[in-house]
Amino acid sequence: MKAEYRLQQKGWSGRLFVGGENLLGQTYSLGNDINAAAGRYYNAAPGRSFYAGFSVKLGK
């Protein structure tokens, strides 16, 4: 899930965003390793994660 708010003023624009991944805490694989080492044949996905940020663009 991701939410974003856009700002625009004379001479600059910006966006504020927040989001989260795997909010339900499911166990899943990001993909299979065909040439895996040490008996590992899958990439376990991370647990819940969250992020936030702000970007600014100056000028036109």
Stockholm file with secondary structure:
# STOCKHOLM 1.0

chainA/1-60         MKAEYRLQQKGWSGRLFVGGENLLGQTYSLGNDINAAAGRYYNAAPGRSFYAGFSVKLGK
#=GR chainA/1-60 SS CEEEEEEEETTEEEEEEEEEESTTCCCCEEEECTTCSTTCCEEECCCCEEEEEEEEEECC
#=GC SS_cons        CEEEEEEEETTEEEEEEEEEESTTCCCCEEEECTTCSTTCCEEECCCCEEEEEEEEEECC
//
